[in-house]
Amino acid sequence: MSNIIYNKKSYSVDGTDSVLDTLQKQGVDFPFSCKIGTCQSCLAKLVDGCVPPESQKGLKPTLVVKKYFLTCQCKPTEDISIELPKQNDTDIYSKIVDLSMLNHNVLRVRVSIDKASDFKPGQYINLVASRHLVRSYSIANIPKDYIELHIKLMPNGLMSNWLTHQAEVGSSVSIRGPMGDCFYYNPENQSFPIVLAGTGTGVAPLIGIVNHVLKSKHDGKIILIHGGVHDADLYFHNELIMLQNKHTNFKYIPCVLNDSKLIQKASIENLLIQSFEGIVEKVRLFICGPEETTNKLKIKAFLAGVPSSFIYTDAFVTACFNS
């Protein structure tokens, strides 16, 4: 049996529990969110001992060198000593420069950055409000001196509560990242069709990608499908219509599951398959949104003939407690 030393106390690992599981079972307040190794909220630094390679999968090489690892993915085989991340190692200091509602439950948050070239539309970052309040959000704009996040406010959510009741323009936050490979990359300026599909705030990274593609003067058809349950879920509807009117190679397809007088009633799955007609073997596909929906659309696209190497996804993993 191995032991974990944290904050000068020792905790025995029960069977094959992860470091995070061990600490939680023994009542230790340790930051986490997804618990599947995606969000990197449970990052820790190894002070002594060794951790298995899989606990460092997906981390930047600079963090690996500094002995950082994901506690939710670490099942120690020997005694280890750990500590919380050093902010100078992992975080970029930032400030909130804008807070504004996009609809009844989506908040636009803009946070300052110094080096825009480090961030790409479609990637995601961890927004760090405090050591124990960390959440992952996708980049919804072409980064300038700020990055834009579209955050769905959750009832009783910890980050949602902080953003709506405590945060204000000028509030200090930190950024950890960027992470993810769901972004436009076309160094040879190839001409190929692009289809993007997402539901709810899954459209946020897709908006950033579309604007990047259009700014790059991409020579190819671009289709964005945004699905929701109600009309109100299509919170960027008017802006996307304006973008469609401005660019002849861009088509915006909104859809909802409930009856509507303004938006077509259809499933995003069916519209996605229809969009592949005549382009299925050449299309680059970007899918973002809730994990279950994203995985379903990815499978349907692959079965329809889209090569797996041309499918890029950003699945939103629900926090193990409210957001």
N, C-alpha and C positions, 0 to 999 in steps of 0.2 A: 504494500500500500504506500502511495506517495503522499506528500504533504505540500500544501501551498502556504507560503509565508507572505502575508499582505498586511501592511500597517502594523508591523511588529507582532502580529498574531499568527498562529499556525492553524491550518484547517486541513483535516484528513479527507482525501478523495475517496468517495464511496464507489467501488467498482470501476465502471468505465465512464463515470460522469465527466463532463467538461469542467474546466476551471470556473466558468460562469455558473454552471449548475451547482457546483460545490459551494461557491460563495453565497448564492441565493438560498440554498437549503439551510445554510447556517446563519441566515438573517443579515448578511452583509449587503449594504446599499452600494451596488456597483452599476455603472451606466450600461445600458443595452437597449436594443430596439427589436431588430428582426430575428435574432438568434439563429440565422442560417448563414452567416458569413458574408452578407451582401452590404449592409449599411456601414459596417466598421465602427459602430457606436461603442462597442465593447473593447476597443483597442487597449492594450496594456503593454508595458515595457518590462522585459525580462531583466532582472537584476542579477540573478544567479541561477545556474542550472541550464537545461536544454529543453526545447519544445519541439514537437514533431513538425516537419516541413509543411504539412497540410494546414497548420494553424497560421501560416504566413502567406497562403495562396491569395493572390489578388492585391497584395500590398505593393506599394511603390518600392523599388530597390533601395531607395534611401532610408525607408522605414525598416526594411529587413536588416540592413547593415547595422542600424541602431538598436536591433533586437526587439522590435515591436512585433506583436502577434495578436490574433483574435481569440479572446478568451472563450467564446462560444464554440470555437472549432478546435480547441486545444484539450486533448485528453492526456495529461502528463503521465509519463512512465517513470519519473524520478522526482525527487524533491526540487521544487523551484521557489524562487523568491521573485515577487513582482511588485510593480508600482503603477499608478495611473500615468497617462502620457504627460510628458513635459510640453507645455503649450508652445514653447519656442521651436520644438521639433516638428510638431504636427499641424499647428493651426496658423491661419493667417488672420491677423487682427482686422476688424472691419467695423463699419457703422451702418445702421439702417438709414437710408436716404429717402425712402418713400414707403408709405403704407396706404393702400387704397383698395376698396372693395370692387371686384369685377362683376359680381352678381350677389345673390343672397348668401352664398356660403363659400365663395372663393376670394381669398385675399391676395392682392399683389404686393409682394415684398421685394424691394430693391436694396441690395447691400453693396457697399463700396468695395472696389478692388484696385490694386495698383498696377497689375500687369495683365491686361486683357488677353494677351497672346497665350497665356497659360490655360485658358478656358475655352471650350468649344460648345456651341449650341447643341443640346441633346445629351451632354454629359450631366452628371449629377454631383452635388456637393453635400456635405454634412453641415447643417446650420447648428452652431453650438451656442446656446443661450447661457448655459452653465455646464459645469462638469457632468452633471447628471441629467441634463436636458439637451439631447442631441437627436436631430432627425434629418433624414435624407430627402432632398428635393432636386428636381431637374432644372436645368438652365433653360429659360424660355426666350432668351433674346440673343442677339449677337453681342457678346460682352464688349463693353466700352469702359467707362470708369466705374461701372456697376454691373452686377448680374441681377437678372429678374427671376423671381420664383412665383409660381402660382400655387397657393396653398389652400387646400380644401379644409375648412374649419370643422373640426369634429366636436360633437357635444361632449363636454367634460374632458376634452383632450388637453394634455399638459402643455404642449407647445401652442396649441390653439388658444388656450386660456392666457398664456404668457403674451402672445402676440396681440390679443384683443384687449387685454386689461392692464398690461404693464409696459409693453414695448411702445416706443414712440420714435419719431424721426430724431436721429441723433443717438439712439441707444447703441451701446457697444455690444458687438457679437463677435464670434470667430467663425471662420470657414475652414473646413477640412476637405481636401480634395484638390482637383476634381477627380472623378472616377467614372468608369463606364466607357464603352466603345460604340455607343449608338449615336454616331455623328457622320456627317457628310465628308467624304474624303475622295477626291478625284484629281490627283496631281497631274494626270495626263490629259485632262479635259476631255474625257470620253463622252460620247453622246449615248445616254441610256435613259429609259423611262424610270420614274421614281413614284412609288406609291407609299403613302403614309397613312396609318390608321390608329385611332385611339379613342377611348371613351373617357368622359369626365375630364379631370385635370391631366389625363394622359395626353391631351392635345398640347400641353404646355411645351415639352421638349420638341414636339413636332412643329410648332410655330417657329421656334428658334431655328430648327433645321431648314424649314421652307424658306425663311428669310435669308439664311446663309446660301442656300442653293440659288435663289433668285439673284442675290448680290453677286454671286460668282458667274452669273450669266450662263447658267447650265443650259446646254443645247439638248433638250429632251422634254417629253411630257411629264408633268408633275401633278399628282392627284392626292388630295388630302381628304380623308373620310373621318368625320367626327361623329360619334354616336353618343346618345344619352337616353334617359328614360323620358324626361319631360323637355319641353322647349327651353326652360330655364337652365338646363344642364349645359347647353351650348353657349357658354358664357362669352365666347370670342366671335360669335356669329357675324355681327356687323363688320368687324375688322377684317374677317376672312373674305367676306363678300367684296369689300373694297379692294383687297389685295388681288382677288380674282379679276375684277374689272380693270385693274392696272396692268396685269400680265397675261398675255394671250396663251402662254403655255402652262398656266396654272389653273387647275379646276378644284373647286371646293365642293364636297358632297356631304351635307349634314343629314342626319337621320335620327329618329326617336322611336321608342317602342310603343309609347302611348299615342292615342289619336291626337292629331294636330291640324290646325287650319293653315299653318305656315310652313311646317317642315314635313318632309315625306316620312311616312310610317314604314320602317324597314329595319331589318337586323343588319348590324355592321358586318356580320359574317358573310351574308349574301352579297352585299354591295362590294365587299373586298374581292370575292371570287369573280364577280362581274367585271371588276376593274382590270383583271389580268388578261382580258380577251385580246389576243394578238400580240401580247408582250410578255407572256408568262416566263419565257426562258431568258429574257434580258433584264427584267425589272429588278431594281433594288428596292427592297421593302423595309420600311421602318415601322415597328409596332411598339406602342407605349401605353401604359395604363395598369390597372389592377392585375396582379399576377395570374389569376385564373383566366381572365379574358385574354390577356396577352399570350399565354401558353396555348389557349384554344385557337386563336387566330394564327399563330405560328404553325401549328400542326395542320390546319386547314390549308394554309398557303403552300406548305411543303407537299401535301398530298395533291394539290392542284397543279404542281409542277415547278414551283419556284425553288431554285437550287438553295440548299441550306446556307451556303457560303454568301448568298445575297440577301439573307434575312438578318436584320439588326433589331434587337429588342432592348427595352428598358422596362422591366416589370416592377411595378410598385408593390413592395411587400408591406403588408399591414403590420404595424408595430404590435408587439405582444401585449401592449396596453394601449390606451387611447393616444392619438397623436397630439 
